[in-house]
Amino acid sequence: MVELKSGIPLYFKILDILYLTQGQGHFCLNQVARSSSAAVTRLVLERELSQIKDAGTYKSERIITSKQGASIKVKGQTKGILNFCANNYLGLASHPEVIEAGKKALDTHGAGLSSVRFICDAAILYASCFDANAGLFEVLLNEEDAVLSDELNHASIIDGIRLCKAKRYRYKHLDVNDLETQLKDAVSKSCPKKLIATDGVFSMDGNVAKLPEICDLADKYEALVFIDECHATGFFGSTGRGTEEYFGLNGRIDIINSTLGKALGGAAGGYTAGPQELVDLLRQRSRPYLFSNTLPPPVVACASKAIDLIMQNTDLPKKGDKEHPICPVMLGDARLATTFADEMLGKARIRVQISASHSEHDIDRAVDAFVEIGRKLKILFDNH
């Protein structure tokens, strides 16, 4: 046996091991190193997890045992739970016609197509909008170009931008003056393509990008505009066509990525919509598109039926808040927010997302729960 010296990091200690013999079996250095490296990695990961838990920001997953809706069943809870943490904005995830469309697609097309796109699919669909964002920027931009991104953009936009070689600019959140300053710098560097990238609606706060001003700047500095519409498609704007429609900017946005996994049935799927030439090029070069299986037919059928329902019932997108159904509850402390959310289980959930399926009574109960837990945690006080 090799006695490990105290106080020396494990990855240094393994260097002491040159050769081990056990019975008739021989373990050479690289095998020992691989095993020890795995042990070091586990320790590092355990330490990271401990730090997250110590900071009070560790998130425990809740297991839903019922279909999606305003009220759900959660493993470990005997009573129904009011659900204010879903992206089911229009309440279509469990709509009977959407479910029936999925069942029919199972019968006609099977559970899946078991192939990548070029074998059987002509649509520019991805497994998720995360994949759509991951597959866009690398194809569209090269090292001579520039991408200008809002500092609070979704992680998928940030990760997608990291995959491309373009010059990267990050402008202050919703600050069009800072955006213009950075556009001027990109122009001074003679960047042939300049792409402004922003969420249409920002997922944590529910605030809306200043698209009219962004489009004006794009016109002024000959830039393209890309928006991620995951928290807008299907329910935002007068007929549910998203942020572009909300501002009456139809035709001024160059590229739109969005999801089928929120308001449009809530299962999965993402897409890119833009100029035909871009779509054709994505089909040729977008890695998440080329090397992933197509969406299962039931998922496509459910999303298609959800779109049909929205187009047939133009009042459906108007059921929610006239601004946006994401209602952030700002506590200013990550540990406190986690504790608050845990306490709310059984009543509601923090980062409130209002759905068309919620009743006024549901919302009143949620507000009462926030008040009750706020007092318990000494965040709210009675005025006397």
C-alpha positions as a LaTeX table, in Angstrom:
\begin{tabular}{lrrr}
\hline
Residue & $x$ (\AA) & $y$ (\AA) & $z$ (\AA) \\
\hline
Met1 & 0.00 & 0.00 & 0.00 \\
Val2 & 1.02 & 3.61 & $-0.51$ \\
Glu3 & 0.57 & 5.75 & 2.55 \\
Leu4 & $-0.80$ & 9.14 & 1.56 \\
Lys5 & 1.03 & 12.07 & 3.08 \\
Ser6 & $-1.20$ & 14.42 & 5.02 \\
Gly7 & $-1.50$ & 17.96 & 3.80 \\
Ile8 & $-0.59$ & 17.15 & 0.18 \\
Pro9 & $-3.35$ & 17.56 & $-2.47$ \\
Leu10 & $-4.60$ & 14.25 & $-3.81$ \\
Tyr11 & $-3.54$ & 15.01 & $-7.38$ \\
Phe12 & 0.06 & 15.36 & $-6.13$ \\
Lys13 & $-0.19$ & 12.25 & $-3.99$ \\
Ile14 & $-0.99$ & 10.07 & $-7.01$ \\
Leu15 & 2.42 & 10.98 & $-8.43$ \\
Asp16 & 3.93 & 8.90 & $-5.62$ \\
Ile17 & 2.33 & 5.79 & $-7.10$ \\
Leu18 & 4.48 & 4.34 & $-9.86$ \\
Tyr19 & 3.46 & 0.72 & $-9.93$ \\
Leu20 & 1.05 & $-1.50$ & $-8.02$ \\
Thr21 & 1.01 & $-5.27$ & $-7.90$ \\
Gln22 & $-1.96$ & $-7.16$ & $-6.54$ \\
Gly23 & $-1.79$ & $-10.95$ & $-6.79$ \\
Gln24 & $-1.14$ & $-11.82$ & $-10.43$ \\
Gly25 & $-2.75$ & $-8.65$ & $-11.75$ \\
His26 & $-0.62$ & $-5.63$ & $-12.61$ \\
Phe27 & $-1.93$ & $-2.08$ & $-12.65$ \\
Cys28 & 0.26 & 0.29 & $-14.66$ \\
Leu29 & 0.67 & 3.98 & $-13.92$ \\
Asn30 & $-1.86$ & 5.30 & $-16.42$ \\
Gln31 & $-4.61$ & 3.06 & $-15.00$ \\
Val32 & $-3.85$ & 4.25 & $-11.47$ \\
Ala33 & $-3.72$ & 7.84 & $-12.70$ \\
Arg34 & $-7.11$ & 7.52 & $-14.39$ \\
Ser35 & $-8.65$ & 6.09 & $-11.23$ \\
Ser36 & $-7.05$ & 8.73 & $-9.03$ \\
Ser37 & $-8.05$ & 11.49 & $-11.45$ \\
Ala38 & $-11.66$ & 10.35 & $-11.23$ \\
Ala39 & $-11.40$ & 10.44 & $-7.43$ \\
Val40 & $-9.96$ & 13.97 & $-7.54$ \\
Thr41 & $-12.77$ & 15.06 & $-9.87$ \\
Arg42 & $-15.40$ & 13.63 & $-7.52$ \\
Leu43 & $-13.88$ & 15.52 & $-4.59$ \\
Val44 & $-13.82$ & 18.77 & $-6.57$ \\
Leu45 & $-17.45$ & 18.33 & $-7.60$ \\
Glu46 & $-18.47$ & 17.44 & $-4.04$ \\
Arg47 & $-16.75$ & 20.61 & $-2.82$ \\
Glu48 & $-18.61$ & 22.70 & $-5.41$ \\
Leu49 & $-21.93$ & 21.19 & $-4.37$ \\
Ser50 & $-21.14$ & 21.82 & $-0.71$ \\
Gln51 & $-20.36$ & 25.46 & $-1.48$ \\
Ile52 & $-23.69$ & 25.84 & $-3.27$ \\
Lys53 & $-25.52$ & 24.28 & $-0.31$ \\
Asp54 & $-23.59$ & 26.42 & 2.19 \\
Ala55 & $-24.57$ & 29.52 & 0.20 \\
Gly56 & $-28.21$ & 28.50 & 0.48 \\
Thr57 & $-28.72$ & 28.44 & $-3.30$ \\
Tyr58 & $-28.97$ & 24.66 & $-3.84$ \\
Lys59 & $-32.15$ & 23.82 & $-5.74$ \\
Ser60 & $-33.96$ & 20.60 & $-4.96$ \\
Glu61 & $-36.06$ & 19.24 & $-7.81$ \\
Arg62 & $-39.76$ & 18.70 & $-7.23$ \\
Ile63 & $-41.24$ & 15.61 & $-8.88$ \\
Ile64 & $-44.62$ & 16.33 & $-10.48$ \\
Thr65 & $-46.90$ & 13.30 & $-10.43$ \\
Ser66 & $-49.84$ & 14.79 & $-12.36$ \\
Lys67 & $-50.38$ & 16.55 & $-15.66$ \\
Gln68 & $-49.47$ & 20.21 & $-16.00$ \\
Gly69 & $-52.06$ & 22.71 & $-14.83$ \\
Ala70 & $-52.90$ & 25.51 & $-12.41$ \\
Ser71 & $-52.99$ & 22.89 & $-9.66$ \\
Ile72 & $-50.58$ & 19.94 & $-9.66$ \\
Lys73 & $-49.61$ & 16.99 & $-7.50$ \\
Val74 & $-46.03$ & 16.82 & $-6.21$ \\
Lys75 & $-44.28$ & 13.77 & $-4.79$ \\
Gly76 & $-44.17$ & 13.91 & $-1.01$ \\
Gln77 & $-47.16$ & 16.26 & $-0.76$ \\
Thr78 & $-50.62$ & 14.95 & 0.13 \\
Lys79 & $-52.51$ & 18.02 & $-1.06$ \\
Gly80 & $-52.71$ & 19.67 & $-4.45$ \\
Ile81 & $-50.17$ & 22.44 & $-5.07$ \\
Leu82 & $-50.95$ & 25.75 & $-6.76$ \\
Asn83 & $-48.47$ & 25.98 & $-9.63$ \\
Phe84 & $-47.05$ & 29.44 & $-10.40$ \\
Cys85 & $-43.67$ & 28.32 & $-11.75$ \\
Ala86 & $-44.53$ & 26.85 & $-15.17$ \\
Asn87 & $-44.12$ & 28.33 & $-18.65$ \\
Asn88 & $-47.59$ & 27.05 & $-19.50$ \\
Tyr89 & $-48.71$ & 30.60 & $-20.27$ \\
Leu90 & $-51.92$ & 29.75 & $-22.13$ \\
Gly91 & $-52.75$ & 26.59 & $-20.20$ \\
Leu92 & $-52.48$ & 24.48 & $-23.36$ \\
Ala93 & $-50.11$ & 21.81 & $-22.00$ \\
Ser94 & $-53.08$ & 19.71 & $-20.89$ \\
His95 & $-55.68$ & 20.97 & $-23.37$ \\
Pro96 & $-57.72$ & 17.95 & $-24.54$ \\
Glu97 & $-57.34$ & 18.82 & $-28.24$ \\
Val98 & $-53.56$ & 19.16 & $-27.88$ \\
Ile99 & $-53.37$ & 15.79 & $-26.09$ \\
Glu100 & $-55.57$ & 14.16 & $-28.73$ \\
Ala101 & $-53.36$ & 15.51 & $-31.53$ \\
Gly102 & $-50.34$ & 13.90 & $-29.84$ \\
Lys103 & $-52.13$ & 10.55 & $-29.53$ \\
Lys104 & $-53.09$ & 10.58 & $-33.21$ \\
Ala105 & $-49.52$ & 11.36 & $-34.23$ \\
Leu106 & $-48.32$ & 8.37 & $-32.20$ \\
Asp107 & $-50.65$ & 6.14 & $-34.22$ \\
Thr108 & $-49.78$ & 7.63 & $-37.61$ \\
His109 & $-46.06$ & 8.36 & $-37.22$ \\
Gly110 & $-44.85$ & 6.35 & $-34.24$ \\
Ala111 & $-42.96$ & 7.49 & $-31.14$ \\
Gly112 & $-40.00$ & 8.93 & $-33.05$ \\
Leu113 & $-38.30$ & 9.13 & $-36.44$ \\
Ser114 & $-34.94$ & 7.77 & $-35.23$ \\
Ser115 & $-32.93$ & 9.84 & $-37.68$ \\
Val116 & $-31.24$ & 13.14 & $-38.27$ \\
Arg117 & $-32.80$ & 15.84 & $-40.42$ \\
Phe118 & $-31.45$ & 15.14 & $-43.87$ \\
Ile119 & $-33.04$ & 11.71 & $-43.86$ \\
Cys120 & $-36.59$ & 12.75 & $-43.17$ \\
Asp121 & $-37.12$ & 16.40 & $-42.20$ \\
Ala122 & $-37.23$ & 19.62 & $-44.22$ \\
Ala123 & $-38.17$ & 22.02 & $-41.41$ \\
Ile124 & $-35.64$ & 24.08 & $-39.47$ \\
Leu125 & $-36.68$ & 22.61 & $-36.13$ \\
Tyr126 & $-34.40$ & 21.90 & $-33.20$ \\
Ala127 & $-34.80$ & 19.80 & $-30.08$ \\
Ser128 & $-35.01$ & 23.05 & $-28.11$ \\
Cys129 & $-34.47$ & 26.78 & $-28.50$ \\
Phe130 & $-31.26$ & 26.30 & $-26.55$ \\
Asp131 & $-30.06$ & 24.23 & $-29.52$ \\
Ala132 & $-31.37$ & 26.82 & $-31.98$ \\
Asn133 & $-29.30$ & 29.50 & $-30.23$ \\
Ala134 & $-26.28$ & 27.19 & $-30.06$ \\
Gly135 & $-26.48$ & 26.58 & $-33.80$ \\
Leu136 & $-27.03$ & 30.12 & $-35.11$ \\
Phe137 & $-24.13$ & 32.44 & $-34.32$ \\
Glu138 & $-21.31$ & 30.14 & $-35.44$ \\
Val139 & $-22.93$ & 29.80 & $-38.85$ \\
Leu140 & $-23.89$ & 33.44 & $-39.32$ \\
Leu141 & $-20.79$ & 35.26 & $-38.03$ \\
Asn142 & $-17.05$ & 34.99 & $-38.63$ \\
Glu143 & $-13.99$ & 36.56 & $-37.01$ \\
Glu144 & $-14.42$ & 39.83 & $-38.92$ \\
Asp145 & $-17.99$ & 40.36 & $-37.71$ \\
Ala146 & $-19.38$ & 41.70 & $-34.43$ \\
Val147 & $-22.16$ & 40.58 & $-32.10$ \\
Leu148 & $-23.65$ & 42.97 & $-29.54$ \\
Ser149 & $-25.45$ & 41.24 & $-26.68$ \\
Asp150 & $-27.58$ & 42.54 & $-23.79$ \\
Glu151 & $-25.76$ & 41.73 & $-20.55$ \\
Leu152 & $-28.82$ & 39.89 & $-19.15$ \\
Asn153 & $-29.50$ & 37.73 & $-22.19$ \\
His154 & $-30.50$ & 34.12 & $-21.62$ \\
Ala155 & $-27.70$ & 31.60 & $-21.00$ \\
Ser156 & $-28.39$ & 29.91 & $-24.34$ \\
Ile157 & $-27.69$ & 33.14 & $-26.23$ \\
Ile158 & $-24.50$ & 33.65 & $-24.24$ \\
Asp159 & $-23.35$ & 30.08 & $-24.91$ \\
Gly160 & $-24.22$ & 30.34 & $-28.59$ \\
Ile161 & $-22.17$ & 33.53 & $-28.94$ \\
Arg162 & $-19.21$ & 31.83 & $-27.25$ \\
Leu163 & $-19.17$ & 29.27 & $-30.06$ \\
Cys164 & $-18.61$ & 31.86 & $-32.77$ \\
Lys165 & $-15.42$ & 33.78 & $-33.63$ \\
Ala166 & $-17.00$ & 37.21 & $-33.96$ \\
Lys167 & $-15.89$ & 40.23 & $-31.91$ \\
Arg168 & $-18.06$ & 40.27 & $-28.80$ \\
Tyr169 & $-19.66$ & 43.34 & $-27.28$ \\
Arg170 & $-21.88$ & 43.33 & $-24.20$ \\
Tyr171 & $-24.08$ & 46.36 & $-23.62$ \\
Lys172 & $-25.77$ & 47.33 & $-20.36$ \\
His173 & $-29.21$ & 45.88 & $-19.80$ \\
Leu174 & $-31.85$ & 47.74 & $-21.83$ \\
Asp175 & $-29.40$ & 50.63 & $-22.29$ \\
Val176 & $-29.70$ & 51.76 & $-25.91$ \\
Asn177 & $-27.18$ & 54.56 & $-25.35$ \\
Asp178 & $-24.55$ & 52.02 & $-24.36$ \\
Leu179 & $-25.58$ & 49.88 & $-27.32$ \\
Glu180 & $-25.01$ & 52.82 & $-29.66$ \\
Thr181 & $-21.56$ & 53.43 & $-28.18$ \\
Gln182 & $-20.62$ & 49.83 & $-28.84$ \\
Leu183 & $-22.09$ & 49.92 & $-32.34$ \\
Lys184 & $-19.88$ & 52.91 & $-33.11$ \\
Asp185 & $-16.86$ & 50.92 & $-31.99$ \\
Ala186 & $-17.85$ & 47.99 & $-34.20$ \\
Val187 & $-18.24$ & 50.39 & $-37.14$ \\
Ser188 & $-14.81$ & 51.89 & $-36.42$ \\
Lys189 & $-13.34$ & 48.40 & $-36.69$ \\
Ser190 & $-15.01$ & 47.95 & $-40.10$ \\
Cys191 & $-16.98$ & 44.87 & $-39.04$ \\
Pro192 & $-18.91$ & 43.81 & $-42.16$ \\
Lys193 & $-21.76$ & 42.14 & $-40.23$ \\
Lys194 & $-23.03$ & 43.57 & $-36.96$ \\
Leu195 & $-25.67$ & 41.54 & $-35.11$ \\
Ile196 & $-27.62$ & 42.93 & $-32.15$ \\
Ala197 & $-28.80$ & 40.02 & $-29.98$ \\
Thr198 & $-31.44$ & 40.35 & $-27.29$ \\
Asp199 & $-34.22$ & 38.51 & $-25.56$ \\
Gly200 & $-37.59$ & 39.87 & $-26.62$ \\
Val201 & $-38.79$ & 39.37 & $-23.05$ \\
Phe202 & $-36.25$ & 38.66 & $-20.31$ \\
Ser203 & $-37.18$ & 35.49 & $-18.50$ \\
Met204 & $-36.35$ & 36.38 & $-14.89$ \\
Asp205 & $-37.87$ & 39.87 & $-14.61$ \\
Gly206 & $-40.42$ & 39.83 & $-17.42$ \\
Asn207 & $-39.15$ & 43.16 & $-18.75$ \\
Val208 & $-39.30$ & 43.81 & $-22.48$ \\
Ala209 & $-36.45$ & 44.78 & $-24.79$ \\
Lys210 & $-36.59$ & 48.29 & $-26.27$ \\
Leu211 & $-37.07$ & 46.95 & $-29.76$ \\
Pro212 & $-38.18$ & 50.19 & $-31.49$ \\
Glu213 & $-34.99$ & 51.96 & $-30.39$ \\
Ile214 & $-32.88$ & 48.88 & $-31.16$ \\
Cys215 & $-34.32$ & 48.67 & $-34.67$ \\
Asp216 & $-33.67$ & 52.38 & $-35.23$ \\
Leu217 & $-30.03$ & 51.90 & $-34.20$ \\
Ala218 & $-29.78$ & 48.86 & $-36.44$ \\
Asp219 & $-30.98$ & 50.95 & $-39.38$ \\
Lys220 & $-28.58$ & 53.77 & $-38.51$ \\
Tyr221 & $-25.50$ & 51.53 & $-38.23$ \\
Glu222 & $-26.52$ & 48.89 & $-40.79$ \\
Ala223 & $-26.83$ & 46.10 & $-38.23$ \\
Leu224 & $-29.03$ & 43.02 & $-38.05$ \\
Val225 & $-31.43$ & 42.34 & $-35.17$ \\
Phe226 & $-31.88$ & 38.93 & $-33.54$ \\
Ile227 & $-34.41$ & 38.25 & $-30.79$ \\
Asp228 & $-35.13$ & 35.22 & $-28.64$ \\
Glu229 & $-38.90$ & 34.97 & $-28.23$ \\
Cys230 & $-39.23$ & 32.01 & $-25.84$ \\
His231 & $-41.18$ & 34.06 & $-23.30$ \\
Ala232 & $-43.33$ & 35.82 & $-25.89$ \\
Thr233 & $-44.36$ & 33.38 & $-28.64$ \\
Gly234 & $-48.02$ & 32.42 & $-28.56$ \\
Phe235 & $-49.28$ & 34.86 & $-25.95$ \\
Phe236 & $-47.49$ & 38.22 & $-26.17$ \\
Gly237 & $-48.77$ & 40.82 & $-28.61$ \\
Ser238 & $-52.37$ & 41.26 & $-29.69$ \\
Thr239 & $-52.56$ & 37.90 & $-31.48$ \\
Gly240 & $-49.70$ & 36.11 & $-29.73$ \\
Arg241 & $-47.03$ & 36.76 & $-32.37$ \\
Gly242 & $-44.56$ & 38.05 & $-29.82$ \\
Thr243 & $-42.52$ & 41.15 & $-29.04$ \\
Glu244 & $-42.30$ & 42.30 & $-32.64$ \\
Glu245 & $-46.09$ & 42.43 & $-32.84$ \\
Tyr246 & $-46.34$ & 43.99 & $-29.37$ \\
Phe247 & $-44.41$ & 47.02 & $-30.65$ \\
Gly248 & $-45.94$ & 46.99 & $-34.14$ \\
Leu249 & $-42.56$ & 46.33 & $-35.77$ \\
Asn250 & $-43.66$ & 43.65 & $-38.18$ \\
Gly251 & $-40.89$ & 42.99 & $-40.68$ \\
Arg252 & $-38.13$ & 44.90 & $-38.88$ \\
Ile253 & $-36.66$ & 41.95 & $-36.98$ \\
Asp254 & $-34.21$ & 39.94 & $-39.08$ \\
Ile255 & $-33.95$ & 36.69 & $-37.11$ \\
Ile256 & $-36.29$ & 35.15 & $-34.53$ \\
Asn257 & $-35.52$ & 32.09 & $-32.44$ \\
Ser258 & $-38.20$ & 30.67 & $-30.21$ \\
Thr259 & $-39.59$ & 27.57 & $-28.55$ \\
Leu260 & $-42.46$ & 25.12 & $-28.84$ \\
Gly261 & $-41.84$ & 24.14 & $-25.22$ \\
Lys262 & $-43.64$ & 26.91 & $-23.35$ \\
Ala263 & $-46.94$ & 28.46 & $-24.49$ \\
Leu264 & $-47.23$ & 26.15 & $-27.52$ \\
Gly265 & $-48.02$ & 22.96 & $-25.64$ \\
Gly266 & $-45.03$ & 22.88 & $-23.33$ \\
Ala267 & $-43.37$ & 19.67 & $-24.56$ \\
Ala268 & $-40.15$ & 20.46 & $-26.44$ \\
Gly269 & $-38.75$ & 21.94 & $-29.64$ \\
Gly270 & $-37.24$ & 25.17 & $-30.90$ \\
Tyr271 & $-36.86$ & 26.92 & $-34.23$ \\
Thr272 & $-35.16$ & 29.65 & $-36.20$ \\
Ala273 & $-37.16$ & 31.95 & $-38.47$ \\
Gly274 & $-35.39$ & 34.34 & $-40.81$ \\
Pro275 & $-34.31$ & 34.96 & $-44.41$ \\
Gln276 & $-34.52$ & 31.94 & $-46.68$ \\
Glu277 & $-30.80$ & 32.09 & $-47.37$ \\
Leu278 & $-30.00$ & 31.91 & $-43.64$ \\
Val279 & $-32.38$ & 29.00 & $-43.10$ \\
Asp280 & $-30.84$ & 27.13 & $-46.04$ \\
Leu281 & $-27.34$ & 27.72 & $-44.65$ \\
Leu282 & $-28.38$ & 26.53 & $-41.18$ \\
Arg283 & $-29.60$ & 23.32 & $-42.76$ \\
Gln284 & $-26.15$ & 22.83 & $-44.20$ \\
Arg285 & $-23.95$ & 23.87 & $-41.28$ \\
Ser286 & $-25.81$ & 24.17 & $-37.98$ \\
Arg287 & $-24.36$ & 21.40 & $-35.82$ \\
Pro288 & $-27.23$ & 20.98 & $-33.32$ \\
Tyr289 & $-29.56$ & 20.74 & $-36.32$ \\
Leu290 & $-27.47$ & 18.30 & $-38.35$ \\
Phe291 & $-26.41$ & 15.93 & $-35.61$ \\
Ser292 & $-29.53$ & 15.60 & $-33.48$ \\
Asn293 & $-32.61$ & 13.51 & $-34.02$ \\
Thr294 & $-35.77$ & 15.17 & $-35.25$ \\
Leu295 & $-38.54$ & 16.02 & $-32.84$ \\
Pro296 & $-40.89$ & 13.12 & $-32.06$ \\
Pro297 & $-44.08$ & 13.36 & $-34.16$ \\
Pro298 & $-46.39$ & 13.67 & $-31.12$ \\
Val299 & $-44.46$ & 16.75 & $-29.97$ \\
Val300 & $-44.78$ & 18.38 & $-33.40$ \\
Ala301 & $-48.48$ & 17.49 & $-33.58$ \\
Cys302 & $-49.19$ & 18.93 & $-30.13$ \\
Ala303 & $-47.39$ & 22.19 & $-30.97$ \\
Ser304 & $-49.19$ & 22.41 & $-34.32$ \\
Lys305 & $-52.56$ & 21.96 & $-32.61$ \\
Ala306 & $-51.65$ & 24.61 & $-30.01$ \\
Ile307 & $-50.89$ & 27.06 & $-32.84$ \\
Asp308 & $-54.20$ & 26.18 & $-34.48$ \\
Leu309 & $-56.06$ & 26.92 & $-31.23$ \\
Ile310 & $-54.32$ & 30.28 & $-30.84$ \\
Met311 & $-55.06$ & 31.30 & $-34.44$ \\
Gln312 & $-58.68$ & 30.15 & $-34.19$ \\
Asn313 & $-59.27$ & 31.91 & $-30.87$ \\
Thr314 & $-57.66$ & 35.35 & $-31.07$ \\
Asp315 & $-58.93$ & 36.12 & $-27.55$ \\
Leu316 & $-56.71$ & 33.42 & $-26.06$ \\
Pro317 & $-53.50$ & 35.53 & $-26.01$ \\
Lys318 & $-55.46$ & 38.36 & $-24.37$ \\
Lys319 & $-56.36$ & 36.33 & $-21.27$ \\
Gly320 & $-53.12$ & 37.13 & $-19.47$ \\
Asp321 & $-51.65$ & 40.35 & $-18.13$ \\
Lys322 & $-51.53$ & 43.14 & $-20.73$ \\
Glu323 & $-47.82$ & 43.62 & $-20.01$ \\
His324 & $-46.31$ & 40.18 & $-19.25$ \\
Pro325 & $-47.29$ & 37.24 & $-17.03$ \\
Ile326 & $-43.85$ & 36.92 & $-15.38$ \\
Cys327 & $-44.07$ & 38.66 & $-12.00$ \\
Pro328 & $-40.70$ & 38.73 & $-10.22$ \\
Val329 & $-40.59$ & 38.81 & $-6.43$ \\
Met330 & $-37.35$ & 40.60 & $-5.56$ \\
Leu331 & $-35.89$ & 39.73 & $-2.17$ \\
Gly332 & $-32.32$ & 40.84 & $-2.82$ \\
Asp333 & $-30.68$ & 37.80 & $-1.22$ \\
Ala334 & $-30.15$ & 34.39 & $-2.89$ \\
Arg335 & $-30.23$ & 32.37 & 0.34 \\
Leu336 & $-33.40$ & 34.13 & 1.49 \\
Ala337 & $-35.03$ & 33.54 & $-1.90$ \\
Thr338 & $-34.30$ & 29.80 & $-1.68$ \\
Thr339 & $-35.67$ & 29.61 & 1.87 \\
Phe340 & $-38.73$ & 31.59 & 0.85 \\
Ala341 & $-39.37$ & 29.27 & $-2.10$ \\
Asp342 & $-39.07$ & 26.17 & 0.12 \\
Glu343 & $-41.52$ & 27.66 & 2.60 \\
Met344 & $-43.96$ & 28.44 & $-0.21$ \\
Leu345 & $-44.21$ & 24.79 & $-1.29$ \\
Gly346 & $-47.77$ & 23.78 & $-0.61$ \\
Lys347 & $-49.03$ & 27.24 & $-1.45$ \\
Ala348 & $-47.26$ & 28.68 & $-4.50$ \\
Arg349 & $-43.74$ & 29.25 & $-5.84$ \\
Ile350 & $-41.32$ & 32.15 & $-6.17$ \\
Arg351 & $-40.77$ & 33.88 & $-9.57$ \\
Val352 & $-44.48$ & 33.91 & $-10.24$ \\
Gln353 & $-45.66$ & 33.14 & $-13.76$ \\
Ile354 & $-49.35$ & 33.74 & $-14.34$ \\
Ser355 & $-51.14$ & 31.38 & $-16.70$ \\
Ala356 & $-54.44$ & 31.75 & $-18.51$ \\
Ser357 & $-55.49$ & 28.64 & $-16.58$ \\
His358 & $-55.24$ & 30.43 & $-13.22$ \\
Ser359 & $-58.38$ & 31.83 & $-11.66$ \\
Glu360 & $-58.53$ & 35.06 & $-9.65$ \\
His361 & $-59.05$ & 32.86 & $-6.59$ \\
Asp362 & $-55.76$ & 31.04 & $-7.35$ \\
Ile363 & $-53.92$ & 34.35 & $-7.57$ \\
Asp364 & $-55.50$ & 35.61 & $-4.32$ \\
Arg365 & $-54.34$ & 32.43 & $-2.57$ \\
Ala366 & $-50.82$ & 32.95 & $-3.91$ \\
Val367 & $-50.74$ & 36.55 & $-2.67$ \\
Asp368 & $-52.00$ & 35.44 & 0.76 \\
Ala369 & $-49.25$ & 32.79 & 0.85 \\
Phe370 & $-46.58$ & 35.38 & 0.04 \\
Val371 & $-47.85$ & 37.59 & 2.85 \\
Glu372 & $-47.93$ & 34.70 & 5.32 \\
Ile373 & $-44.39$ & 33.50 & 4.55 \\
Gly374 & $-43.12$ & 37.08 & 4.33 \\
Arg375 & $-44.27$ & 37.69 & 7.89 \\
Lys376 & $-42.85$ & 34.36 & 9.07 \\
Leu377 & $-39.42$ & 35.21 & 7.64 \\
Lys378 & $-39.69$ & 38.79 & 8.97 \\
Ile379 & $-39.65$ & 40.35 & 5.51 \\
Leu380 & $-43.13$ & 41.85 & 5.83 \\
Phe381 & $-44.47$ & 43.56 & 8.94 \\
Asp382 & $-47.98$ & 44.60 & 9.93 \\
Asn383 & $-48.57$ & 48.34 & 9.97 \\
His384 & $-50.21$ & 49.53 & 13.15 \\
\hline
\end{tabular}
